[in-house]
């Protein structure tokens, strides 16, 4: 058996794989594959209608206030779409730099208007979430990345944003815990970490922000156009949207985001407890900012790193190698990872300590 700890494309529920596989062969007894159904036909229209409704239901957001879009281009396209749609001479962008993805968002946003980096944890190699910065800005948005897959840090509460609209890259922890959603202007998430397969990006946008979108944008990059066409301005990514819908159904049927949060806390605590106990390993991220989605850790004896990876592979624990920016190891424990996978990783860590201490 394989336990997939990859940061993305990542693990999904087994039930989702089974349903998705069936739909590829014969969707809902139509005699046609999901892949060949018209994106404007009644079957996919029903899929899309449910897919844009469920995120709001799961996160406790009102359909009167928010609209969901399924777009292409990954979260990386949202780095510039948010900026080009919103920035103007009276509405500025403010950013918190907590790692690779926020750094890329900052780079893209600079092309479209005035932005300011309020805080950064770059100096400590992004081991922590910056806490102190001036947040007294009166007009604009504050952009942050809620969970940092590479460095293993995560916001445990909302950043101080004052009167600013919050824009959040939530690619790797969406639907992993409840949110005070009404604080957000835009939430976006690439599907391939905690929602579905690569190929679509969920964007949740406050309708009041839609009213102030800049004019004169190219059609494919204009939120208003995609919103008016219910994510079907052009042919949408049918299969990734369907698999994302199946995943959201699975979350709902298994207790919603509240239940996911309890499971994720249990899983993360089990890993972090072993990292703390084990004489061979060190946690990378600051304890108060540790992620419940991506546990990063290093080994004290560098020459044992490859041997530990080999032992993991022999036990069916895959995708554990850390990003080159951190080194060491990274256990990505998204919603679909069950406690058995966590227990197997802890078992390998304990056995490795017995052999090498």
Secondary structure, DSSP 8 states (H G I E B T S, - for coil): --EE--SSS----HHHHHHHHHHHH-GGGSSS-GGGS-TTSHHHHHHHHHHHHHHHHHHT--TTTEEEEEESSHHHHHHHHHHHHH-BTTBEEEEEE-SHHHHHHHHHHTTTS-EEEEEE-GGGTT-S----------SEEEEEESEETTTTEE-SS----TTSEEEEE-TTTTTSS---GGGEEEEEEETTTTTS-TT-EEEEEEHHHHTT--SS--GGG-HHHHHHTTT-SS---HHHHHHHHHHHHHHHHTTHHHHHHHHHHHHHHHHHHHHHH-TTEEE-S-GGGB-SSEEEEEESSGGGHHHHHHHHHHTTEES-B--TTT-SEEEE--TT--HHHHHHHHHHHHHHHHHH-
